[in-house]
Amino acid sequence: LKVVAEGVETSTQDALLKILECDEVQGFYYSHPVHPGEMTQMLMARNA
């Protein structure tokens, strides 16, 4: 069973979820919602 934590907003929450070995996390701490048209540019910039 894999666990996904939603709504992560702080580094403290992120650290706790890593300690608890949560499989996946998502939330504003990582990124606010992105328009699909902007996603390609965002991913390319991160890989540059």
C-alpha positions as CSV (number, residue, x, y, z in Angstrom):
1,L,0.0,0.0,0.0
2,K,1.5,3.4,-1.0
3,V,0.6,6.6,0.9
4,V,0.2,10.0,-0.7
5,A,0.2,13.1,1.6
6,E,-1.6,16.0,0.1
7,G,-1.6,19.6,1.3
8,V,2.1,19.9,2.3
9,E,2.8,23.6,2.9
10,T,5.9,23.8,5.1
11,S,9.4,22.3,5.4
12,T,8.4,21.0,8.8
13,Q,5.6,19.0,7.3
14,D,7.8,17.8,4.6
15,A,10.5,16.6,7.0
16,L,8.0,14.8,9.2
17,L,6.6,13.0,6.2
18,K,10.1,11.9,5.2
19,I,10.7,10.5,8.7
20,L,7.4,8.7,8.5
21,E,8.5,7.3,5.1
22,C,5.6,8.6,3.2
23,D,5.7,7.4,-0.4
24,E,4.6,10.6,-2.2
25,V,3.8,14.2,-1.2
26,Q,2.3,17.1,-2.9
27,G,1.2,20.6,-2.0
28,F,2.0,24.3,-2.2
29,Y,5.4,23.7,-0.5
30,Y,6.5,22.3,-3.9
31,S,4.5,24.3,-6.3
32,H,1.2,26.2,-6.6
33,P,-1.1,25.0,-9.4
34,V,0.4,25.4,-12.8
35,H,-1.5,25.8,-16.1
36,P,-0.9,22.8,-18.4
37,G,0.6,25.1,-21.0
38,E,3.3,26.2,-18.5
39,M,4.2,22.8,-17.3
40,T,6.6,22.0,-20.2
41,Q,8.6,25.2,-19.7
42,M,8.7,24.6,-15.9
43,L,10.1,21.1,-16.3
44,M,12.6,22.1,-18.9
45,A,13.9,24.9,-16.7
46,R,14.4,22.5,-13.8
47,N,16.4,20.1,-16.0
48,A,18.6,22.8,-17.5
